[in-house]
Structures are given as C-alpha cells and as structure tokens.
Amino acid sequence: MAEKPNNKNTATAHPISRLRRDLGTVESYAALIGILIGAGIFKVTSDAWALTGPSVILGYIVLMPAILATSVPYAAYLSTPLGKEPGGEYLHISRTLGGSAIAFVGAWLKIIAYIGAGAYLASALAA
C-alpha cells in the first residue's frame, strides 16, 4: 500500500532558510558580556582569590576609578557615528592627535589585547 504524501506547509519544511547568518548589535554585545562574565570575572576572581584571599575585593575597589576612566569615554565614543564605522578607532586617534604613527601603534595594541584576551578565554574554557 502506497503512503500518502505529506501535505505539510512548505514554509515549515525548510525553517533553516529563514535564519540570518549575521550578528546584530544586541547579539554582539550579548556575546561580549558573556565572555567578560565567564572568563573575565569568574576565572580571574577565582584565581586571584586563591592567591591573595579576601584582598581581591580591595583590589577591585582600588582599580575601579581607572576602569571607569577608560570605559566611560570609550562608551561615549562608541555612541558617535565614527564609533560605528570599521576602523573608527584608528581614524579617531589619527584625527585627534594629528598623526598616523600613533594611531598605527594604538591599532596594533588593540589587536594584541584582543589576541591576549582570546588566549586567556581559551585557557579559561579549557580548564
């Protein structure tokens, strides 16, 4: 006896074709916050606590002004149109300081920082 053909809706037959293959702003921020919380806060804090004990809390309090002094201006920069362009940090540094050499060094330092953060994340996830 022959089976009847499945009369399902063709839109539900291929749900993968409707998915986007890109990350928007919200998804990118969610991934970064997950990385910061997972590797940055839990792994670093637990390693520091094992070495120094309760003085980790004092270390966070002492370093809070430096963190706010760098993160608040960077957040304000990212809200500008130049902050949303690829290579915007390089353009901003070169226009502000009037030279491409300092901007080049700043871009390389950012790349090195991302490589270090990725290596630490890989180490934290491996553990």
C-alpha angles and dihedrals in degrees: 000000000000120000120240116248115256109256097199121146111272091223090064094042092074108029092158092068090067096055121102120231099213139079120238127205095275093048092048092051090047091054092048093048090049091052092047094049096042102044104013103047107024100037097040094043094048092048092047092046090053090053103039109015122213094352088086088083090056090050091054091049092049093049096044095091091052092049093049091045090059103033101047096055090044090052089050090049092051090055091063123086090249090057091060097053123091107257091017094137091056092049092047094051094044093048095043098046096031100235140084096214094069091044090051091053090047092052092050092048089053091051091049090049091052091049091050092047090049092050092049091048091051090050092048092049092047091055 
